[in-house]
């Protein structure tokens, strides 16, 4: 897998995960915590997302085989899911596919919020997992699968920095700035969703090619 492809995957994954958009939720979930506690939670979240997405990229095809789902079908389904997330992001909202209102209301009450819901499903949600499985299927060689660790690592480092500096980022950007970033990421994600759906439909209906 070449560097332009890895850059494209990194950009798409960053748009889906949207670390900046998760900053207000992280601040709300860790309200009253010390800087050291927030820093520890940020590391835990970043590491958890790394493990989840790496496993998805390396073993996602086997999971699909187990359920009898073809790659083109998964591409279409994943593309539709990403499009719904993108539309929600372009309206300046957190997607319901990542977080339900009930989860948002009980964030501060959870004992292990670093794993649930901050890691799953807020950051490493269905969209991010689908994106990595689809990316892995574009080239099935072991080297290509291992190379996906690069974009995953870059995004997880960004998650760690965004959450560690969450208070500063929130104060600098404000709600308007965070909404602008979320909308821009949603636009990029929508374009990638169209591409996923197109590839999937071509696989399901070869005559369309």
C-alpha positions in Angstrom: 0.0 0.0 0.0 1.5 3.3 -1.1 1.9 6.5 0.9 -0.9 8.5 -0.9 -3.3 5.6 0.0 -2.2 5.6 3.6 -2.6 9.4 3.8 -6.1 9.1 2.3 -7.0 6.4 4.9 -5.6 8.6 7.7 -7.6 11.6 6.6 -10.8 9.5 6.4 -10.2 7.9 9.7 -9.5 11.3 11.3 -12.8 12.6 9.9 -14.7 9.6 11.3 -13.1 9.6 14.7 -13.2 13.4 14.9 -11.0 13.9 18.1 -11.7 17.6 18.2 -15.5 17.0 18.2 -15.1 14.7 21.2 -13.4 17.4 23.3 -16.6 18.8 24.9 -17.9 15.3 25.8 -14.5 14.4 27.3 -14.5 17.6 29.4 -18.1 16.9 30.6 -17.2 13.3 31.4 -14.2 14.3 33.5 -15.7 17.3 35.2 -14.0 18.0 38.5 -11.1 15.7 37.7 -7.4 16.7 38.2 -5.1 17.3 35.2 -3.3 14.1 36.1 -6.5 12.1 36.1 -7.5 13.5 32.7 -4.1 12.8 31.3 -4.3 9.2 32.4 -7.8 8.8 30.9 -6.6 10.4 27.6 -3.8 7.8 27.4 -6.2 4.9 28.2 -8.7 6.1 25.5 -6.0 6.5 22.9 -4.6 3.0 23.6 -8.0 1.4 23.6 -8.9 2.9 20.3 -5.6 1.7 18.8 -6.3 -1.9 19.9 -9.9 -1.9 18.6 -9.0 -0.5 15.2 -5.9 -2.6 14.8 -7.9 -5.8 15.5 -10.5 -4.6 13.1 -8.0 -4.1 10.3 -6.2 -7.4 10.9 -9.2 -9.7 11.6 -12.2 -7.9 10.1 -12.3 -10.1 7.1 -12.5 -13.2 9.2 -15.3 -11.7 11.2 -17.2 -11.0 8.0 -16.6 -14.6 6.7 -18.0 -15.9 10.0 -21.2 -14.0 9.5 -21.3 -14.8 5.7 -21.2 -11.2 4.6 -19.5 -10.3 1.3 -17.0 -7.5 1.0 -19.1 -5.5 -1.6 -22.2 -5.8 0.7 -20.1 -4.5 3.6 -18.8 -1.7 1.5 -22.3 -0.5 0.6 -23.5 -0.9 4.2 -20.5 0.8 5.6 -20.7 3.6 3.1 -24.3 4.2 4.0 -23.4 4.3 7.7 -20.6 6.7 7.0 -22.9 8.9 5.0 -25.4 9.1 7.9 -22.5 10.0 10.2 -21.3 12.6 7.7 -24.7 14.2 7.4 -25.0 14.4 11.1 -21.6 16.0 11.4 -22.4 18.6 8.7 -25.3 19.6 10.8 -22.9 20.1 13.7 -24.2 17.2 15.7 -22.6 14.0 17.2 -24.0 11.1 15.3 -26.4 8.8 17.0 -24.4 5.9 15.6 -21.6 6.9 17.8 -23.4 8.0 20.9 -27.0 7.8 22.1 -28.6 10.6 24.3 -28.8 8.1 27.2 -25.1 7.5 27.0 -24.4 11.2 26.9 -26.5 11.8 30.0 -24.8 9.1 32.0 -21.2 9.9 31.0 -20.2 11.2 34.4 -21.8 8.3 36.2 -19.8 5.5 34.5 -16.8 4.1 36.4 -14.9 3.0 33.3 -15.6 5.9 31.0 -12.2 5.6 29.3 -13.4 2.4 27.7 -17.2 2.9 27.5 -18.4 5.2 26.1 -15.3 7.3 25.3 -13.4 4.6 23.4 -16.4 2.6 22.3 -18.6 3.8 20.7 -17.7 7.5 20.7 -14.3 7.3 19.0 -13.9 3.7 17.8 -17.5 3.4 16.7 -19.2 1.5 13.9 -18.0 4.0 11.3 -14.3 3.8 12.2 -14.4 0.0 12.5 -16.2 -0.3 9.1 -13.6 2.1 7.5 -10.7 0.0 8.7 -12.2 -3.3 7.5 -13.0 -1.8 4.1 -9.4 -0.4 3.9 -7.9 -3.7 4.7 -10.0 -5.4 2.0 -8.6 -3.2 -0.7 -5.3 -5.1 -0.5 -5.3 -8.5 1.3 -1.5 -8.9 1.7 -0.1 -9.1 5.2 2.2 -6.1 4.5 -0.7 -4.0 3.5 -2.6 -5.0 6.6 0.3 -4.2 8.9 0.8 -0.8 7.1 -2.6 0.2 8.3 -1.1 0.5 11.8 0.5 3.8 10.6 -2.8 5.7 10.0 -4.3 4.1 13.2 -1.2 5.3 15.2 -1.4 8.8 13.8 -5.0 9.1 14.6 -4.6 7.7 18.1 -1.7 10.1 18.8 -4.1 12.9 17.7 -6.7 11.6 20.1 -4.3 11.5 23.0 -3.1 15.1 22.3 -6.7 16.4 21.8 -8.0 14.9 25.0 -4.9 15.8 27.0 -5.2 19.4 25.9 -9.0 19.3 25.9 -9.5 22.3 28.2 -7.1 24.5 26.2 -8.6 23.5 22.9 -12.1 24.1 24.2 -11.2 27.6 25.5 -9.4 28.5 22.2 -12.0 27.2 19.7 -15.2 27.5 21.6 -18.4 25.8 20.5 -18.3 27.7 17.2 -14.8 26.6 16.3 -15.5 23.0 17.2 -18.7 23.0 15.1 -16.7 24.4 12.1 -14.1 21.6 12.4 -16.9 19.0 12.8 -18.7 20.2 9.6 -15.5 20.2 7.6 -14.7 16.6 8.7 -18.3 15.7 7.8 -17.8 17.0 4.2 -14.7 14.9 3.7 -16.4 11.9 5.2 -19.4 12.2 2.9 -17.1 12.2 -0.2 -15.4 9.0 1.1 -18.8 7.4 1.8 -19.8 7.9 -1.8 -16.6 6.2 -3.0 -17.2 3.2 -0.7 -20.8 2.8 -1.9 -19.7 3.1 -5.5 -17.0 0.4 -5.1 -19.5 -1.9 -3.3 -22.2 -1.5 -6.0 -19.7 -2.2 -8.7 -18.8 -5.5 -6.8 -22.4 -6.5 -6.4 -23.5 -5.5 -9.9 -20.4 -5.9 -12.3 -22.5 -4.6 -15.2 -22.5 -1.2 -13.6 -18.8 -0.9 -14.2 
